Amino acid sequence: MCTVHSTSMTGSTIVAATTTDMTVKLGITLPKSIIQKIDNMRGDIPRSKYIRRVIERYLAISNKDIKTTAKKKRK
C-alpha cells in the first residue's frame, strides 16, 4: 500500500512499493505547479499511487527504448 504525506507546499514524502518490493520511504521536493498538475490528473487515485504508476510506466517505456536502441546498434 502506498501513502503520501505532504511536508510543505513545494514537497511531498512518498512511500512506494510494488507487490514484490519492500516499502521504502522517499522524500522529494517538487514545484507547486507539478503537484497541482498531478492532483488535477490523478482524479480519485491517491497521489502516491498515481506517482508510482507514472514512474513505473516511464521506466518501462525507457527500458523498451534502451532495448530497441541496443538492437539497432547491433545490426
OpenMM code with the backbone's topology and positions (N, CA, C; nanometers):
from openmm import Vec3, app, unit

residues = "MET CYS THR VAL HIS SER THR SER MET THR GLY SER THR ILE VAL ALA ALA THR THR THR ASP MET THR VAL LYS LEU GLY ILE THR LEU PRO LYS SER ILE ILE GLN LYS ILE ASP ASN MET ARG GLY ASP ILE PRO ARG SER LYS TYR ILE ARG ARG VAL ILE GLU ARG TYR LEU ALA ILE SER ASN LYS ASP ILE LYS THR THR ALA LYS LYS LYS ARG LYS".split()
positions = [
    Vec3(0.0847, -0.1179, 0.0000),
    Vec3(0.0000, 0.0000, 0.0000),
    Vec3(0.0884, 0.1231, 0.0000),
    Vec3(0.0488, 0.2276, -0.0728),
    Vec3(0.1273, 0.3488, -0.0834),
    Vec3(0.0542, 0.4647, -0.0171),
    Vec3(0.1315, 0.5491, 0.0474),
    Vec3(0.0730, 0.6677, 0.1083),
    Vec3(0.1621, 0.7871, 0.0806),
    Vec3(0.1046, 0.9060, 0.0855),
    Vec3(0.1804, 1.0296, 0.0684),
    Vec3(0.1511, 1.1187, 0.1864),
    Vec3(0.2547, 1.1781, 0.2397),
    Vec3(0.2404, 1.2743, 0.3477),
    Vec3(0.3018, 1.4046, 0.2992),
    Vec3(0.2219, 1.5065, 0.2731),
    Vec3(0.2760, 1.6338, 0.2270),
    Vec3(0.3558, 1.6978, 0.3388),
    Vec3(0.4754, 1.7454, 0.3048),
    Vec3(0.5605, 1.8080, 0.4040),
    Vec3(0.5626, 1.9594, 0.3901),
    Vec3(0.5247, 2.0106, 0.2748),
    Vec3(0.5169, 2.1541, 0.2526),
    Vec3(0.4400, 2.1775, 0.1238),
    Vec3(0.4222, 2.3020, 0.0883),
    Vec3(0.3534, 2.3338, -0.0368),
    Vec3(0.4392, 2.2966, -0.1579),
    Vec3(0.5705, 2.2799, -0.1383),
    Vec3(0.6573, 2.2506, -0.2522),
    Vec3(0.7125, 2.1097, -0.2512),
    Vec3(0.6771, 2.0282, -0.1522),
    Vec3(0.7350, 1.8948, -0.1488),
    Vec3(0.6425, 1.7933, -0.0881),
    Vec3(0.6763, 1.6661, -0.1085),
    Vec3(0.5983, 1.5555, -0.0556),
    Vec3(0.6922, 1.4466, -0.0101),
    Vec3(0.6492, 1.3707, 0.0871),
    Vec3(0.7190, 1.2494, 0.1248),
    Vec3(0.6403, 1.1355, 0.0641),
    Vec3(0.7065, 1.0515, -0.0111),
    Vec3(0.6381, 0.9463, -0.0838),
    Vec3(0.6861, 0.8105, -0.0343),
    Vec3(0.5934, 0.7223, -0.0097),
    Vec3(0.6239, 0.5842, 0.0236),
    Vec3(0.5702, 0.4998, -0.0909),
    Vec3(0.6569, 0.4235, -0.1560),
    Vec3(0.6134, 0.3479, -0.2730),
    Vec3(0.6541, 0.2019, -0.2592),
    Vec3(0.5714, 0.1138, -0.3101),
    Vec3(0.6029, -0.0290, -0.3081),
    Vec3(0.5258, -0.0998, -0.4180),
    Vec3(0.5813, -0.2067, -0.4674),
    Vec3(0.5067, -0.2954, -0.5555),
    Vec3(0.4816, -0.4237, -0.4770),
    Vec3(0.4100, -0.5157, -0.5340),
    Vec3(0.3761, -0.6379, -0.4608),
    Vec3(0.4997, -0.7208, -0.4292),
    Vec3(0.6082, -0.7038, -0.5032),
    Vec3(0.7291, -0.7815, -0.4775),
    Vec3(0.8367, -0.7007, -0.4068),
    Vec3(0.8177, -0.5725, -0.3887),
    Vec3(0.9167, -0.4861, -0.3255),
    Vec3(0.8761, -0.4488, -0.1839),
    Vec3(0.9780, -0.4292, -0.1007),
    Vec3(0.9520, -0.3728, 0.0309),
    Vec3(0.9225, -0.2247, 0.0150),
    Vec3(0.8484, -0.1693, 0.1060),
    Vec3(0.8192, -0.0264, 0.1032),
    Vec3(0.9425, 0.0513, 0.1471),
    Vec3(0.9728, 0.1567, 0.0731),
    Vec3(1.0849, 0.2433, 0.1045),
    Vec3(1.0324, 0.3856, 0.1100),
    Vec3(1.0635, 0.4556, 0.2166),
    Vec3(1.0200, 0.5938, 0.2310),
    Vec3(1.1183, 0.6844, 0.1570),
    Vec3(1.0639, 0.7728, 0.0728),
    Vec3(1.1460, 0.8587, -0.0103),
    Vec3(1.0922, 1.0001, -0.0035),
    Vec3(1.1757, 1.0942, 0.0299),
    Vec3(1.1333, 1.2338, 0.0330),
    Vec3(1.1776, 1.3057, -0.0931),
    Vec3(1.0862, 1.3790, -0.1552),
    Vec3(1.1204, 1.4573, -0.2741),
    Vec3(1.0612, 1.5972, -0.2589),
    Vec3(1.1216, 1.6915, -0.3269),
    Vec3(1.0701, 1.8278, -0.3312),
    Vec3(1.0334, 1.8581, -0.4751),
    Vec3(0.9096, 1.8997, -0.4960),
    Vec3(0.8607, 1.9312, -0.6299),
    Vec3(0.8002, 2.0706, -0.6302),
    Vec3(0.8083, 2.1389, -0.7440),
    Vec3(0.7409, 2.2683, -0.7536),
    Vec3(0.5901, 2.2526, -0.7343),
    Vec3(0.5294, 2.3523, -0.6756),
    Vec3(0.3852, 2.3502, -0.6514),
    Vec3(0.3083, 2.3264, -0.7806),
    Vec3(0.3570, 2.3812, -0.8920),
    Vec3(0.2885, 2.3650, -1.0205),
    Vec3(0.2818, 2.2183, -1.0633),
    Vec3(0.3867, 2.1413, -1.0350),
    Vec3(0.3855, 1.9991, -1.0705),
    Vec3(0.2881, 1.9239, -0.9807),
    Vec3(0.2875, 1.9547, -0.8518),
    Vec3(0.1928, 1.8914, -0.7593),
    Vec3(0.0496, 1.9208, -0.8036),
    Vec3(0.0227, 2.0437, -0.8453),
    Vec3(-0.1116, 2.0799, -0.8919),
    Vec3(-0.1494, 2.0006, -1.0167),
    Vec3(-0.0549, 1.9855, -1.1108),
    Vec3(-0.0817, 1.9073, -1.2315),
    Vec3(-0.1106, 1.7615, -1.1964),
    Vec3(-0.0299, 1.7058, -1.1071),
    Vec3(-0.0515, 1.5677, -1.0632),
    Vec3(-0.1900, 1.5542, -1.0017),
    Vec3(-0.2235, 1.6458, -0.9125),
    Vec3(-0.3530, 1.6393, -0.8446),
    Vec3(-0.4690, 1.6537, -0.9428),
    Vec3(-0.4527, 1.7358, -1.0458),
    Vec3(-0.5578, 1.7525, -1.1464),
    Vec3(-0.5740, 1.6274, -1.2329),
    Vec3(-0.4655, 1.5572, -1.2581),
    Vec3(-0.4688, 1.4413, -1.3465),
    Vec3(-0.5085, 1.3120, -1.2761),
    Vec3(-0.4830, 1.3005, -1.1464),
    Vec3(-0.4979, 1.1729, -1.0777),
    Vec3(-0.6404, 1.1379, -1.0393),
    Vec3(-0.7305, 1.2347, -1.0380),
    Vec3(-0.8686, 1.2062, -1.0006),
    Vec3(-0.8785, 1.1551, -0.8583),
    Vec3(-0.9442, 1.0383, -0.8406),
    Vec3(-0.9628, 0.9808, -0.7075),
    Vec3(-0.8472, 0.8896, -0.6646),
    Vec3(-0.7481, 0.8723, -0.7501),
    Vec3(-0.6341, 0.7863, -0.7181),
    Vec3(-0.5471, 0.8582, -0.6148),
    Vec3(-0.5074, 0.7887, -0.5083),
    Vec3(-0.4168, 0.8525, -0.4115),
    Vec3(-0.2899, 0.9018, -0.4805),
    Vec3(-0.2406, 1.0168, -0.4354),
    Vec3(-0.1251, 1.0805, -0.5003),
    Vec3(-0.0060, 0.9864, -0.5101),
    Vec3(0.0299, 0.9197, -0.4037),
    Vec3(0.1480, 0.8327, -0.4063),
    Vec3(0.1308, 0.7179, -0.5061),
    Vec3(0.0110, 0.6623, -0.5123),
    Vec3(-0.0154, 0.5538, -0.6069),
    Vec3(-0.0045, 0.6048, -0.7502),
    Vec3(-0.0577, 0.7227, -0.7761),
    Vec3(-0.0510, 0.7826, -0.9093),
    Vec3(0.0945, 0.8070, -0.9490),
    Vec3(0.1724, 0.8667, -0.8594),
    Vec3(0.3130, 0.8963, -0.8893),
    Vec3(0.3902, 0.7666, -0.9128),
    Vec3(0.3638, 0.6629, -0.8315),
    Vec3(0.4304, 0.5342, -0.8504),
    Vec3(0.3989, 0.4784, -0.9884),
    Vec3(0.2717, 0.4829, -1.0300),
    Vec3(0.2323, 0.4315, -1.1618),
    Vec3(0.2997, 0.5091, -1.2742),
    Vec3(0.3064, 0.6407, -1.2613),
    Vec3(0.3710, 0.7231, -1.3639),
    Vec3(0.5185, 0.6851, -1.3758),
    Vec3(0.5850, 0.6695, -1.2619),
    Vec3(0.7269, 0.6323, -1.2643),
    Vec3(0.7454, 0.4930, -1.3227),
    Vec3(0.6614, 0.3979, -1.2828),
    Vec3(0.6721, 0.2620, -1.3368),
    Vec3(0.6524, 0.2606, -1.4876),
    Vec3(0.5539, 0.3358, -1.5371),
    Vec3(0.5302, 0.3417, -1.6825),
    Vec3(0.6468, 0.4071, -1.7545),
    Vec3(0.6996, 0.5147, -1.6970),
    Vec3(0.8144, 0.5817, -1.7578),
    Vec3(0.9334, 0.4864, -1.7658),
    Vec3(0.9603, 0.4149, -1.6582),
    Vec3(1.0728, 0.3212, -1.6576),
    Vec3(1.0517, 0.2072, -1.7564),
    Vec3(0.9298, 0.1588, -1.7692),
    Vec3(0.9004, 0.0524, -1.8657),
    Vec3(0.9231, 0.1011, -2.0082),
    Vec3(0.8765, 0.2215, -2.0377),
    Vec3(0.8956, 0.2793, -2.1710),
    Vec3(1.0435, 0.3035, -2.1969),
    Vec3(1.1135, 0.3587, -2.0995),
    Vec3(1.2570, 0.3859, -2.1141),
    Vec3(1.3335, 0.2567, -2.1371),
    Vec3(1.2963, 0.1516, -2.0646),
    Vec3(1.3625, 0.0226, -2.0796),
    Vec3(1.3407, -0.0336, -2.2197),
    Vec3(1.2197, -0.0207, -2.2733),
    Vec3(1.1910, -0.0669, -2.4099),
    Vec3(1.2725, 0.0133, -2.5107),
    Vec3(1.2835, 0.1456, -2.4893),
    Vec3(1.3615, 0.2298, -2.5794),
    Vec3(1.5085, 0.1908, -2.5772),
    Vec3(1.5598, 0.1605, -2.4586),
    Vec3(1.7003, 0.1200, -2.4467),
    Vec3(1.7234, -0.0111, -2.5208),
    Vec3(1.6322, -0.1088, -2.5043),
    Vec3(1.6462, -0.2374, -2.5725),
    Vec3(1.6359, -0.2209, -2.7227),
    Vec3(1.5440, -0.1367, -2.7699),
    Vec3(1.5272, -0.1127, -2.9126),
    Vec3(1.6533, -0.0469, -2.9702),
    Vec3(1.7065, 0.0500, -2.9002),
    Vec3(1.8270, 0.1195, -2.9449),
    Vec3(1.9442, 0.0230, -2.9491),
    Vec3(1.9568, -0.0634, -2.8493),
    Vec3(2.0659, -0.1613, -2.8457),
    Vec3(2.0546, -0.2581, -2.9618),
    Vec3(1.9345, -0.3031, -2.9960),
    Vec3(1.9151, -0.3949, -3.1083),
    Vec3(1.9537, -0.3281, -3.2396),
    Vec3(1.9169, -0.2010, -3.2558),
    Vec3(1.9502, -0.1289, -3.3792),
    Vec3(2.1016, -0.1139, -3.3939),
    Vec3(2.1708, -0.0912, -3.2833),
    Vec3(2.3161, -0.0744, -3.2882),
    Vec3(2.3868, -0.2038, -3.3249),
    Vec3(2.3295, -0.3197, -3.2857),
    Vec3(2.3890, -0.4493, -3.3163),
    Vec3(2.3788, -0.4852, -3.4630),
    Vec3(2.2806, -0.4315, -3.5330),
    Vec3(2.2585, -0.4676, -3.6737),
    Vec3(2.3629, -0.4092, -3.7638),
] * unit.nanometer
topology = app.Topology()
chain = topology.addChain("A")
for resn in residues:
    res = topology.addResidue(resn, chain)
    for name in ("N", "CA", "C"):
        topology.addAtom(name, app.Element.getBySymbol(name[0]), res)
